[in-house]
């Protein structure tokens, strides 16, 4: 089961930067959102954002899960926070993926 694998990877990560844990939580939250498991995704992504806001990317994914869970006010608040973080982020050169994420957050 993919969720068990993500949780195991997150639990086993003892690195200083917790990169494996952050990646596992990001991917699990995305999978949960795609599967319509919005409340699970909100819990997973809230944990992730507590570790790292991802310069807005993680916050945006949380906003998407909150929207799916019917928590529109919370989703709007997090989308606004994502826009602020994405706008403030220092990007080396122009990154089309970053700009697409910022535009998605603005539409939210």
N, C-alpha and C positions, 0 to 999 in steps of 0.2 A: 504494500500500500504506500503510495507516494507521500501521504501526510506523515506516516510513521517514519519514513526515511528522512524527510525534512526535519522533523522533531529530533530524531537521533543525531543528525548532523549538527543541529543547533546546540543540543545538549553536550555534545562531545567537543565543541570548539573551545579551546582554552587559550587561544592566541591573544596577544595584547590588543589587537584591533578588532577582534571578533568578526572578521570578514566572512568566514564561513557561516556563522550564525546569522549575520545580516542578510547574506545572499539566500540562505535557506528560508528565512522568514519572509523575505521579499517574494520569492518564488511561490512559497506556500500560500501567501495572501493573494497573489495573483491567480493561482489555480482555484482557490476557494471562491473568489469573485466570479471567475469564468463559469464555475459550476453552480452559481446561484446560492452558495453557502455564505450569504452576506454577513450574518452575525459572527460566524467563525472567522471570516476575513477581517472584520472590524477588530476582533480580539487579537488576532495575529499581527495585524498591521499597527495597532496601537502599541503593542510590545516593540515592534521594529522602530517606530517613530520615537519611542522612549530611548532607544539606543542610538539612533542616528536619523536625522530628518532627511538625509540624502540630498541636501541642497534643494529640497522641495519635491524631488521625485517620489520619495516614500510618502510624504504628506499627500501628494496628489493621488497616489494609489489608495490611501486611507479614505480620502474624500469620495472616490469612486465606490468603495465598499459601503460607506455610510449612505450614499445616495441610493444604492441598491437595497439597503436595509430599511429604506423609508425614513431615514433620519436627515431630512432635507436641511434643517437649520444647522446641524452639526456639519453636514457635507459642505454647505456654503462657507461656513467659517473656516474649515480646513482647506477648501479650494482657494479662498482668499489668502490664507497663510502660505499655501504652495506658490501662488503667484508672487507674493512678496519675496519668498526665498529664491525662486527661480530667477526673478528679475535681479536680485542682489548678487546671485552667484557669479563668480569670476570664471569665465570660460576661456580656455586657451584657443584662440582662433574661433571661427564660427562653427557651431555644431548644429546641424539641421535637426537632429533628434532632440536636442535640448530645446530648440525653438519650437518644435512641434509640441513638446510637453508643456511649454509655457503657454502656447496658444490654446491647448486643450484646457488648461487650468483657467484661463481667462474666460473661455466659453462656459465653464461650470458655473 
